[in-house]
C-alpha cells in the first residue's frame, strides 16, 4: 500500500474541501464582510501552515540577508499570507461579478499596451506571481483584450477545474506549460492573432532555464518570453497588479522592453531575461508582501564550473 500517495490524496481532498467551503461562505457573505473573513483565514493559515511559513522565512532571509531586520521579515511574511488570503477571497467573489471587478481594478500605462498591440504581432505580458494576478487576467478580458496565460496545471485536478471554469467564463485562454511543444505552438498562434499572453518568470525553472541574478543570487529562470518574442516579433510589456490601501487594484503596464542582441542566441536570451528579472525584482522590493515568498525560488543551483 502506497501510504505516501494516500497521505497526499488526503491533503489534496482537505484542501479542495476547505476551498469549496470558503467558496460557499463567500457566495452568501455580504461584500462588506469579505476582507474580515479573509483576515481570519490568513491568521489561521499563518498559525497552522508551518511548512509554508518556514519557506517564507527562508526565502526572505535568502533575498534580503541583513538588509532587513528579523521583525521586518516577519511582518512581510504575515502581510504575504494576508494578501494571499485576500486574493483568494477576491477570486471567489469577484470573478463571478464582472461589473464589480471592473470597478475594483484600474489601469496605469495602458497606452503602452495599446501602442504595442497596434504593431499587430501580439504582446507578451511578462510578470510574476505578484499581487492578485489572476484578477488582472479577468480585468484585461473585461476590457476587451484577447487574453491568454501560460501556467502550470495544479496538482489537484478538482481545484484546477474550479478555477479553469472561472477563467473560461471570461474567455481567458489557459495555455498549460506542459507538454512543452503544445504550449509553444499554441502561444505562437495566439500571438500571431495579436493576442496578449501572460507569462510569469519568477519561479524556479530547474535545469531547463537560464541562471540570472535575482536579489544577488543565481536563480534558474524561464526563457520563454525572449524565445517567443524572437520568433514572433511580439512586443514584451512588463506588467504588475498592485493592491491599494482600500483593497482596490491598479495594473501597471511598463514601456515595451526591446530585445538587446548578444553575440549569439544564448547570450541574447541571458541578457534579456536578466533585464526582465531585474524589473520584477524592483517591484518586489517596492511591494515585498505582494510576492509569493512561500515558493523555493533558488532551489536549483548552477553547476560548479569544472565539477561533475
Backbone torsions as a table, in degrees:
resi	resn	phi	psi	omega
1	UNK	NA	132.2	-177.6
2	UNK	-88.8	91.3	-176.3
3	UNK	-67.5	-32.1	179.5
4	UNK	-62.6	-43.1	179.5
5	UNK	-67.2	-41.0	179.2
6	UNK	-61.7	-43.3	179.1
7	UNK	-62.5	-42.1	179.8
8	UNK	-64.2	-42.4	179.4
9	UNK	-62.9	-37.5	178.8
10	UNK	-65.9	-42.9	178.9
11	UNK	-61.9	-45.5	178.4
12	UNK	-61.4	-42.9	-179.7
13	UNK	-63.0	-44.3	180.0
14	UNK	-63.6	-38.5	177.3
15	UNK	-63.7	-44.3	178.4
16	UNK	-64.5	-42.4	180.0
17	UNK	-63.2	-41.5	178.9
18	UNK	-64.8	-42.5	179.2
19	UNK	-64.7	-41.7	178.8
20	UNK	-64.3	-40.3	177.9
21	UNK	-64.1	-43.9	177.8
22	UNK	-62.8	-40.1	179.2
23	UNK	-61.8	-40.6	178.7
24	UNK	-65.0	-44.2	179.0
25	UNK	-62.6	-45.6	-177.5
26	UNK	-64.9	-31.5	-179.2
27	UNK	-64.9	-24.1	-179.6
28	UNK	-112.7	1.3	-176.4
29	UNK	-80.9	133.7	174.0
30	UNK	-59.3	141.5	-177.1
31	UNK	-53.9	-35.7	-177.7
32	UNK	-64.6	-20.0	-178.1
33	UNK	-97.6	-2.4	-172.6
34	UNK	-57.1	-48.2	-174.4
35	UNK	-78.6	-24.9	173.0
36	UNK	-66.5	-39.9	176.7
37	UNK	-64.3	-43.3	179.7
38	UNK	-62.0	-39.7	179.6
39	UNK	-64.1	-38.6	178.7
40	UNK	-64.8	-41.9	178.6
41	UNK	-65.7	-39.4	179.3
42	UNK	-62.9	-40.8	179.5
43	UNK	-63.1	-42.2	177.4
44	UNK	-65.1	-43.0	-179.6
45	UNK	-62.1	-44.7	-178.9
46	UNK	-65.0	-34.7	-178.3
47	UNK	-74.6	-43.4	-170.7
48	UNK	-102.4	-21.9	179.6
49	UNK	-84.9	69.7	-172.5
50	UNK	-63.2	-40.0	-179.1
51	UNK	-60.8	-48.6	-179.1
52	UNK	-66.2	-36.6	178.3
53	UNK	-64.5	-41.3	179.3
54	UNK	-66.6	-37.7	176.4
55	UNK	-62.9	-41.1	178.4
56	UNK	-60.8	-44.2	178.4
57	UNK	-62.6	-43.0	178.7
58	UNK	-60.4	-47.2	-177.6
59	UNK	-64.4	-42.7	179.6
60	UNK	-64.4	-41.0	178.8
61	UNK	-66.7	-39.5	179.9
62	UNK	-66.4	-39.8	-176.8
63	UNK	-75.5	-46.2	-170.8
64	UNK	-101.3	-19.2	-180.0
65	UNK	51.8	-124.2	-179.8
66	UNK	-90.9	4.7	179.2
67	UNK	-64.1	-31.8	-179.4
68	UNK	-124.8	149.4	177.8
69	UNK	-74.3	165.0	177.5
70	UNK	-60.8	-37.6	179.1
71	UNK	-64.0	-39.1	178.9
72	UNK	-66.6	-40.3	178.3
73	UNK	-65.1	-41.5	178.3
74	UNK	-63.7	-37.1	179.0
75	UNK	-67.6	-40.2	177.2
76	UNK	-61.8	-42.9	179.6
77	UNK	-61.3	-45.1	178.3
78	UNK	-61.1	-45.3	-179.6
79	UNK	-65.3	-35.0	177.7
80	UNK	-61.4	-47.5	176.9
81	UNK	-60.4	-40.3	179.9
82	UNK	-63.2	-46.3	-178.2
83	UNK	-66.2	-38.2	178.1
84	UNK	-63.7	-40.0	179.1
85	UNK	-66.4	-43.6	177.6
86	UNK	-61.4	-41.9	-179.0
87	UNK	-63.1	-42.6	179.0
88	UNK	-62.9	-43.3	178.8
89	UNK	-62.9	-40.9	179.6
90	UNK	-64.5	-40.4	179.6
91	UNK	-62.6	-44.8	-179.6
92	UNK	-66.7	-29.8	-176.7
93	UNK	-93.2	-50.1	-170.2
94	UNK	-82.0	-28.8	-177.1
95	UNK	-67.3	-12.3	174.5
96	UNK	-100.5	2.9	-176.2
97	UNK	-135.6	75.2	-174.4
98	UNK	-58.1	-32.7	-179.3
99	UNK	-66.0	-39.6	178.2
100	UNK	-73.2	-41.0	179.9
101	UNK	-57.0	-44.6	-178.4
102	UNK	-58.6	-39.0	-179.3
103	UNK	-74.1	-26.3	-175.3
104	UNK	-81.9	-17.5	-173.4
105	UNK	-126.7	122.4	-179.3
106	UNK	-112.1	170.9	-179.2
107	UNK	-115.9	143.8	167.9
108	UNK	-130.3	130.2	-179.4
109	UNK	80.2	23.0	-178.7
110	UNK	-61.3	-25.2	178.9
111	UNK	-62.0	-30.7	177.2
112	UNK	-64.2	-39.3	178.6
113	UNK	-68.2	-45.2	-177.9
114	UNK	-64.3	-41.0	178.7
115	UNK	-62.4	-39.2	179.1
116	UNK	-67.7	-41.2	179.5
117	UNK	-67.1	-29.0	-179.1
118	UNK	-63.5	-18.3	178.8
119	UNK	-77.0	-17.8	171.6
120	UNK	83.3	8.7	-178.1
121	UNK	-110.9	13.6	179.2
122	UNK	84.2	169.1	-178.8
123	UNK	-134.1	132.2	172.6
124	UNK	-97.8	114.3	177.9
125	UNK	-89.2	102.8	-179.5
126	UNK	-87.5	127.8	-178.2
127	UNK	-152.6	-154.0	-175.8
128	UNK	-147.4	175.6	170.8
129	UNK	-78.9	73.7	-167.3
130	UNK	-131.4	128.5	-178.9
131	UNK	62.6	-165.6	-179.4
132	UNK	-88.7	69.2	-173.6
133	UNK	-63.2	-31.0	174.9
134	UNK	-63.3	-32.4	177.1
135	UNK	-65.7	-34.4	177.2
136	UNK	-60.0	-41.8	179.4
137	UNK	-62.0	-42.0	178.0
138	UNK	-62.5	-40.9	-179.4
139	UNK	-67.0	-38.3	177.6
140	UNK	-64.1	-41.4	179.3
141	UNK	-64.8	-40.9	178.1
142	UNK	-61.3	-35.5	-179.7
143	UNK	-74.8	-2.3	175.7
144	UNK	96.7	6.1	179.2
145	UNK	-82.2	137.2	175.9
146	UNK	-75.1	108.8	-165.7
147	UNK	-119.8	136.6	174.0
148	UNK	-137.1	161.9	178.4
149	UNK	-141.9	134.7	172.9
150	UNK	-89.8	126.8	-178.6
151	UNK	-151.3	156.4	174.1
152	UNK	-77.9	142.8	177.4
153	UNK	-72.7	135.0	178.9
154	UNK	-64.4	148.8	-177.9
155	UNK	-66.6	-32.8	178.4
156	UNK	-92.8	112.6	-175.8
157	UNK	-65.0	-28.0	179.7
158	UNK	-67.5	-43.0	178.4
159	UNK	-68.0	-40.2	179.2
160	UNK	-59.1	-44.8	-179.3
161	UNK	-64.2	-36.5	-179.4
162	UNK	-60.4	-48.2	-177.8
163	UNK	-79.8	-27.5	175.6
164	UNK	-61.8	-41.9	178.7
165	UNK	-61.4	-38.4	179.3
166	UNK	-67.1	-39.5	177.3
167	UNK	-67.0	-40.8	-179.0
168	UNK	-64.3	-31.0	178.7
169	UNK	-60.3	-28.0	179.8
170	UNK	-101.4	8.1	-176.6
171	UNK	59.7	32.0	173.0
172	UNK	-82.9	123.2	-178.2
173	UNK	-83.5	128.5	176.6
174	UNK	-96.2	121.4	176.7
175	UNK	-111.6	107.6	-178.6
176	UNK	-73.8	141.5	-176.1
177	UNK	-68.4	-19.0	176.6
178	UNK	-128.1	142.7	-2.4
179	UNK	-69.4	147.3	-169.9
180	UNK	-61.0	-45.4	-177.3
181	UNK	-62.4	-43.1	178.8
182	UNK	-62.7	-39.1	178.5
183	UNK	-61.6	-48.9	-178.4
184	UNK	-64.0	-46.9	-177.4
185	UNK	-62.8	-43.4	-179.6
186	UNK	-66.1	-41.3	-179.4
187	UNK	-64.0	-43.7	179.6
188	UNK	-61.3	-43.7	178.3
189	UNK	-61.3	-42.0	-177.9
190	UNK	-65.6	-41.7	179.1
191	UNK	-67.4	-39.8	180.0
192	UNK	-68.4	-16.4	173.1
193	UNK	-93.1	16.5	177.0
194	UNK	62.2	40.4	176.8
195	UNK	-95.6	174.2	174.9
196	UNK	-102.1	132.6	176.0
197	UNK	-123.1	118.5	179.4
198	UNK	-85.1	124.1	-179.9
199	UNK	-131.3	109.4	173.7
200	UNK	-83.1	136.4	-177.5
201	UNK	-126.2	32.2	-173.0
202	UNK	-104.7	2.6	-178.0
203	UNK	-107.0	157.3	-179.8
204	UNK	-54.6	129.6	-174.9
205	UNK	-114.0	17.9	176.1
206	UNK	62.1	-151.4	-176.2
207	UNK	-87.2	-0.7	-177.5
208	UNK	-86.3	-12.8	-175.7
209	UNK	-95.9	-162.1	176.8
210	UNK	-117.9	142.7	179.6
211	UNK	-88.2	123.4	177.5
212	UNK	-131.2	165.2	179.3
213	UNK	-75.2	130.5	176.3
214	UNK	-140.4	111.1	-172.0
215	UNK	57.1	35.4	175.4
216	UNK	80.1	3.5	178.2
217	UNK	-123.6	149.4	-179.2
218	UNK	-71.6	130.2	-178.6
219	UNK	-131.9	131.5	178.4
220	UNK	-70.5	122.4	-169.0
221	UNK	-130.6	141.4	178.8
222	UNK	-63.4	145.7	-177.7
223	UNK	-106.5	-1.4	-172.3
224	UNK	-48.2	-49.5	-176.5
225	UNK	-56.4	-42.1	-178.3
226	UNK	-72.9	-42.6	178.8
227	UNK	-61.5	-46.0	-178.6
228	UNK	-68.0	-40.1	179.0
229	UNK	-64.2	-37.4	178.8
230	UNK	-65.7	-36.4	-177.5
231	UNK	-80.0	-32.5	-172.1
232	UNK	-111.1	-12.0	-174.3
233	UNK	66.8	18.5	175.8
234	UNK	-66.1	149.3	177.3
235	UNK	-79.2	147.8	175.7
236	UNK	-107.4	119.9	179.0
237	UNK	-122.3	112.8	172.0
238	UNK	-68.8	136.9	179.6
239	UNK	-145.3	148.8	-176.1
240	UNK	-146.8	142.8	176.3
241	UNK	-105.6	127.6	-172.1
242	UNK	-120.8	127.8	177.9
243	UNK	-73.2	135.0	177.7
244	UNK	-94.8	169.3	-176.7
245	UNK	-61.2	-28.3	-179.4
246	UNK	-93.6	12.7	179.0
247	UNK	68.9	16.1	162.6
248	UNK	-82.5	176.9	-177.3
249	UNK	-132.9	151.5	175.9
250	UNK	-129.3	126.5	177.1
251	UNK	-95.4	124.5	-179.1
252	UNK	-106.2	124.1	174.9
253	UNK	-104.2	115.6	176.3
254	UNK	-75.3	170.5	175.9
255	UNK	-69.5	156.0	-179.7
256	UNK	-57.1	138.1	175.5
257	UNK	-97.9	113.1	178.4
258	UNK	-80.9	140.1	-179.0
259	UNK	-70.6	132.6	175.6
260	UNK	-95.3	130.5	-175.7
261	UNK	-87.6	131.5	174.7
262	UNK	-98.2	-169.5	-178.8
263	UNK	-74.3	-21.8	177.0
264	UNK	-150.6	179.0	-177.1
265	UNK	-60.2	-43.7	-177.0
266	UNK	-65.6	-39.3	178.5
267	UNK	-68.6	-38.4	177.2
268	UNK	-60.2	-45.2	179.0
269	UNK	-62.1	-48.4	-177.0
270	UNK	-61.9	-43.5	-179.3
271	UNK	-60.0	-46.2	-173.0
272	UNK	-79.8	-33.6	174.9
273	UNK	-66.4	-36.5	175.4
274	UNK	-62.4	-41.3	179.6
275	UNK	-62.4	-45.4	179.9
276	UNK	-67.6	-39.4	178.3
277	UNK	-64.6	-35.8	177.0
278	UNK	-62.5	-37.5	177.9
279	UNK	-66.6	-44.1	178.3
280	UNK	-60.1	-46.2	179.2
281	UNK	-59.2	-39.2	-178.9
282	UNK	-62.4	-37.2	178.1
283	UNK	-71.5	-39.2	178.9
284	UNK	-64.8	-38.8	178.3
285	UNK	-64.7	-35.7	179.5
286	UNK	-76.3	-34.9	-177.1
287	UNK	-132.3	67.4	-170.8
288	UNK	-60.9	-32.3	-177.6
289	UNK	-73.2	-12.2	-179.0
290	UNK	-77.4	-16.8	-174.5
291	UNK	-95.5	154.4	-178.1
292	UNK	-85.0	87.4	-177.2
293	UNK	-71.9	-8.0	-178.2
294	UNK	-82.0	7.9	176.6
295	UNK	-102.4	137.6	178.3
296	UNK	-82.5	82.7	-173.3
297	UNK	-64.1	-34.8	-174.2
298	UNK	-102.7	25.3	-175.1
299	UNK	-61.0	-45.9	-179.6
300	UNK	-81.7	128.8	-178.7
301	UNK	-105.3	144.7	175.9
302	UNK	-67.0	147.7	178.4
303	UNK	-67.2	140.8	176.6
304	UNK	-72.1	127.3	-177.5
305	UNK	-58.1	128.3	-180.0
306	UNK	90.3	-7.3	-179.3
307	UNK	-86.3	-176.4	-178.1
308	UNK	-74.9	NA	NA
